[in-house]
Amino acid sequence: MDKQLHHIDIATIELSLDVLKFALNRITFENPEIGAPITYEDLKAKVGDTITPEGIGGEKAFDLYKKHLLPATIPIVHPKHLAFVPAAPSRASLMFDLVTSVSSIHGSYWMEGAGGIFCEMEAMQWLVSMTGMPEGSFGVFTTGGTSANLSAIVVARDTWRRLDPDRKGKKGIIMTSEGAHSSIKSMANVIDAELKVVSGEGKLGYLALKECWTQLSSEDQKRVFAVVATAGTTNAGIIDDLKGIADFCHEKEIWFHVDGAYGGAALLVDSVRHLFDGVERCDSFTIDPHKWLFTPYDCGAIIYKNPALAKATHAQQGSYLDIFNEKEMDGFNPSDYQVQLTRRLRGMPLWFSLAMHGTDVYKEAVTKGITLALEAAQLIENHDKLELIMPPNLSVVLFRRKGWTPDDYKKWTYKNHREKTAFVTPTKVKRDNNYETVIRFCFINPDTSIEHVQQILDTID
């Protein structure tokens, strides 16, 4: 029988049912196993050739995935996955991610995707309300923090250049801290901007910025167009002095961008909300719902105080796009506010989960991560072989094993990974101008318990 790409037959229907059963099992499964990656060569030996002229058939391909490929991964929802910034998408959001995919909605323009874009706008309004930014502030969902930061900083530079024609073509300068996310350096390279890293340990604030500013030549001062602050550094969870940075940016008439990709969710938590004072004065704000707001990958977001500036920078022109700007089709077009044209409606799973559960549940879930960090820190302080590096910041805990070398930390990580006990990785922190290897916990998953933490600590000899 001739094969057709979109042909529906009994075999396709049966495979679809198998896929749905698998998806349902994964959504409702409460005890996922930590997988262990193996080499490409070993996977190839197990799986063989999968892309062939004739095709291997859906049943076989799906069986290979379940039997060999899936076990070579680490589920981000595992309660003992505490490395990097893990994630824990709600079951409601996972379910609606399936709905989002099969709905096949183009998410760039209101004319094509009004219903889905409406869902995103509802979720976005909630994110904006968390920040306290002024009325009229709004944003769009992106692929993640990197694209969100890039979208914002391109707007910052474009706005800076529009304010003074003499700046056109000049290489601008971005000021940020040593603790800023790695994407900030990458972003500067992409747009060919110069990055000025303000040295110093701990928080970036007004005095450090002012000191760095005075060390710049008068010509370089004219080239500074943005300051990037961090609301929850990835490595340590530190929140910069946003109020002081806002004051500095206001004095110098510089764009104030806040990267809250990881830490922004903690705006919901009453006990730490004061640490974000000043965020409401920023020009742009990044937050990643796929981190601490329990949404599937890939879902970031960028919020602008003045969205019109973003539209002036990002709106794409083309004769085939003109119809989208007709008054008859008047509506919100997400592609006008970030670097992507074609986009999926990655904010829809967040909308559904919020609509289903309500925002109070989200507040409780984020609060649990902060509470667990404090409880874990207490266990570490009571351990005679362990030492806290600093008090927990948000949901990040840094600690050292007395007497260990960097190689010992690596061996411990690989051993736990190999034995499928936990996925925890080391990092480095600057102490007295030297970098020291330490262990890092990042608590995101509300299913992680203090018992899980104790089990991990028990693996440290």
N, C-alpha and C positions, 0 to 999 in steps of 0.2 A: 504494500500500500504506500502510495506517495505520502511523504511527510510534509506537513505544513506547520509553519511557526505558530500560528494561532488556532490550529485545529483542535477541536474538543471531541474526545472520544471516551469510551468507557475507561480505558487505561488512565487517561488524564484525570478523570473524575475520581477514580480510586486512589491515585497518587495524591490528589488534592486533599482527600479525606485523611490520608496518612500524615500529610504535612500538618493539617489542622490538629490532628490528635497529638502530634509531637509538640506543636506550639502550645497547646493547652496544657500538656504535661510540664513543659518548661515554665510556663507562667505560674502554675500552681505548685510546682515542686519546691519543697522547703529545705532540702538538704543537698544542694549541689556539691559535686566533688571538685576539688582543686585539680585541674589538669596539669600536665607537665609537657612543655614543648620538646620536640625531638628535632633532629636535623632534617633539612630538606631532603637529603639523600635517603634517609630512613623512611620518611613519609612517602617518597616517590616509590620506594621498593614495596611498600604496603599497598599503595593506591594504584600505581601504574599510570598509564596514559588515560586522561579523562576527557581531553578535547581531541576529538577525532572527526574525520570527514563524515562518517556514518552516525556518530553519536553512540554513547554507551547505554542510553535509556535512562529515564528519570528514576526508576526504581533502584537501579544499580548505583547511580550517582548519589542518591539520597542515602542508600545503605552505607556507601563508602564514607560519607560525611559523618553519619552517626557512629560508625564503628571505629574509624581511624582519625578523622580530622577534628571533630569536636573534642575528643579526649586530649588533644594536643593544645588545648586552650585553657585559659583561666577565666572562669565566669566572674564578672565584675561584681555580681551580687553575693558572692561568698562572704559570710560574716567574718572570716579571718583573712580577707583580702584588705590589708591596711597600707599597701604601698602606693606611692605617687599620690594622686587624688583619685580614689576609687569612685564608684558610682553605685546607686541602688535604685534603679527605676521602679516606680510603683507598678504593681500588677495591672492596675487600671491603665497606666500610660503604655505599658508593653502591649496590652490588648488593643489599645486604640492606635498604636503604631502600625499594627496589621491593617486596621481599618483605613488609616491614612494611605498606606501603600496601595491597597486594592481599589481605593477610590479614584486613583489616577488623576489628581487635580494639579494643574499647573499653578504654582503659588506666587507668580510674579506680578500679575495684574488682576485688578478687581473684575474686569470684563470676563475673565476665564474662571476665576476662583473665588468669587465673592463670598460664598458660604463658608469656605475653609478659611479665608483671610479674616472673616469676621471672628472666627474662633481664636485665631492668633491675636487679633486686636483686643479681645476680652482678656486673654492671659497677659498681654503686654501692659494693659492698663493697670493690672494688679502689680506687676513688676515695678512700674513707674511709681505707684503709690508707696511702695516700700522705701524708695529713695528719698521721698520728700521734695523732689525736684519741682520747680514751679509749674503752674498750669500751662498747658501747651506742650510740655515735654512729652516725647514719644519715641518709639523705636521699632526695630524689626528683629526677627530671629535670624541667626546666622549659623554657619557650620560649627562655630566654637569661638573660644576666646581670641585665638589668633586672627581670624577673619574679622571679628568684632573690633579688636584693637586697630587692625589695619584700616578698616572702614572709617573709624573715628579720626585717626591721625591724618589720613588723606584729606578729610574735611577740614581739619585744623590747619594744615599747610595751605590748602586751597583758599581758605578764608583769609589767612594771613597775607597771601599774595594778592588777593583781590582788594585788600584794604590799601595797598600801596603798589602801584605799577612798577616801581623800581625794584621790587622784590621778585618780580617774575624771572624765573630761571636761576635765582640764587639758591644755594644749598642751605636749607634750614637746619636748626639745631633743636634736638629734643633733650630735655633734662629729666633724669630719672635716678632711681637708687640702685645700689648693688643688689638689693633683694628683689628687683623687678623680674617678672617672668621672662624666660628666654625668648618668647615671641616678640618682645619689645626690640631686642637687638636685631632679630630676623626682619621685623617690620621696617626698621630703619634702613637696613640693607636693601630691601625691596623697593622702597621709595627714594633711595639715594639721599637719605638725610644723615646728618652727623649726630651721634649719640654721646651726650655728656653725662657720664655716670658720677653722681655725687657720692663721694666716698664717706665712709663712716659706718659703724655698726648700729643696729637697731633701726629706729623709725626715721624716715625722712621727714623733715619739718622745715619751718620757716628759716631758722638760723643757718642750717646747713645749706639751704638753697641760696640764701643771701651771701654766705661766704664764698660759695662756688661762683656766684654771679660776679662778685667783685674781682675775682681772679681772671675773668674773661676780658678780652680787649673790648673797646667800645664798639668796634665793628662786629665782633662775635655776639655781643649782647643784642645787637639789632637783628641777628639771625635766629635768635631763640624764638620759636613759635609755639612750643607746647611743653608742659610739665606732665609727666605720667606718674601718678601716685598709685600705690597698691593698697587695696582694702582686703588684706589677708594674703600675705606672701605664700607662695606654693610650698616653699621649703620649711618655713617656721610659723606661718599663720599670723605674722605681724601686720598690724594695721598702721599705716603711716599717719602722721599728724595732719589729717585732712583739713582741719580748720586753718592751721598755720599755712599750709600750701595754698589754700584758697585765698588767704590774705596776700600772699606773695604774688600769685597770678593776677589778682585784681590790681595790685600796685603796678605791675609791669605790663599789664594788658596782654597777658599770655593765656592761651587756651589751657584749661585745666581738665585733664582726662584722668579718670579713676578706673583702674583695672580691678574689678571685684569678681573676676571670673570664678574663683574658688570661694572667697570669703563673703561675697555679697549676700548670700542666703541668710547669714547671721543678722542681717538687718531686722529679721523677724523676731529676734530673741531679746526680750526686755533687759536681761542682765548685762548684755554687751552692746546694746544699741547706742549708748553714749560714745563708744569708741569710734563710731562713724560720723560724729558731729562734723559738719563741713561738707559732707558728700552732697547735700542738697544744693550746694553752690557750684557744682562742677558743670562743665560744658558738655561732657559725655561720660557715659558710665557703661562698663562691660560687666555682664553677669552670665554664667553658664548654668542654665537649668539642668544640663546633663551631668552636672557634678552634684551639688548639694540640694537640688530641688527635684530630685527623683524622677528624672525624665530620660528616656532612651537617648543614646548617641544618634545623631550628632545635633545638639541643640544648644547654641549660644545665643546671646542677645546683645544688641547695642542700643543705648538710649541717648537721645540728644535733647539738650535744653531747647535748642532752636532747630527743629527738624528741617526747616526751609533751607538752612545752610547745607545740610546733607543732601537735600534734593538738588540744589544748585550744582553740587559736585558729582553726584552719582547717577543722576537720570541720564539714560542712554537715548540717543537720537538715531532715527532711521526711518525711512519711508514706510517700511512695513510695520513700524511701531506707532505711527501717528494715530491710528484708530484708538489706541489706549488712552490718548489724551483728549478725546472728544468729550464735550460736556455731557452728552447723553450717557457716556460711560463713566461719569464722574465717580470716583471712589479711591480708596487707599491702595496704592501700588507699591508693595514692599521692595521691589527691585530698584526703586528710585532712591533708596536710603542706605545701600551697602554695595560692596564690590561685585556681587553676583547678579547676573541677569536671570538665568534659569535657576529656579529653586523649588525644592519640595516644601510642603507645609509642615516643617519640623516643630512648630509650636503647637500643633493640634493635639498631640498626646498630653502635653502639659495642661492644655485647656480642659480636656476631658477628665483628667485626674483631679484637677482643682474643682471642676463642676460636680464630680461624683463625691469627693470626700469633704470639700470645704477647706478654707484656708487655716482653720484652727489646727487641723491634723498636721498640716505642713509645719506650723510653728512648733508643735510638740516634737515632731520628728527631727527638726534641726536642733532644737534644744537638747535632745538626747545625745547628739554627738558631742556637744560642749560639756555636758554633764559627765559623759563617759571619759572624756579626756582628763577631767579633774580626778575621777576615781582611779584611772590608770596611773596617773602621776602619784597618787597616794600609795599604790602598790609598789611602785618603783622606789619611792623614798623609804619604804619599809624593807626593801631588799638589800642585803648586805653587800652584794656584788655589783649593784647598779647605782647610777647617779644621774639625777635630772640635770640637763644642760641649762634649762630655764623653766620658769613656770609655763604651763600650757598656754598657747595662744589659740583662741577659737577651738578647733578640734584637733590640733596638731600637738604631739608630744615628742620631744627630743630627749634622748638619754644615752648614756654610755655604759659599756660594760668595763669595769675597772680592769686594767691590765691587758685588754685586747689590742691587737694590731689591726690595721685596715684589712689585712688578709683574713683575720679571724672573723670579722664581720661578713665578708664575702662567703666564707665557708659555711657559716651559720645560715645565711640566706639560701644558698644552694641546697643545703641539707634539708631544710624545711620544705623547700620547693620540690625537691626530688621525692621526699617521703609524703608529699601532699598534706603536710601538717598545717601550713599557713603560707601566705605570700606577703612577706615584709622585707623591705629592702633598706640598705643603709644610705646615708647621705653625708654631706660634709657641711660643717658650720664653722664660721670664722670666730676664733677666740684668741684674743691678745695678738691679733695680726697673723695668726696661723690658722690653717684649716685642719679641723679634726674630724675623723670619721666617727659617726654615731648612728644609732638606730632611730628610725622615725616611724611613728604611728600616725595615721590620718584617719579619723573616725567619721564616716559618712553614713554607713548602713545602720538604720534603726534596729536591725536584727542582731547586730553585734552586741554581745553582753560582756560584763566584767569577768564572767567565767571563761569566755573565749580569750580575753586578755591574759588571764592567769595561765591558761594552757600554753600560750605563746611564751610567756616569761619562764615557764617551767622548762622550756627547751634550751634556755641559756645556761651553759655549764658554769 
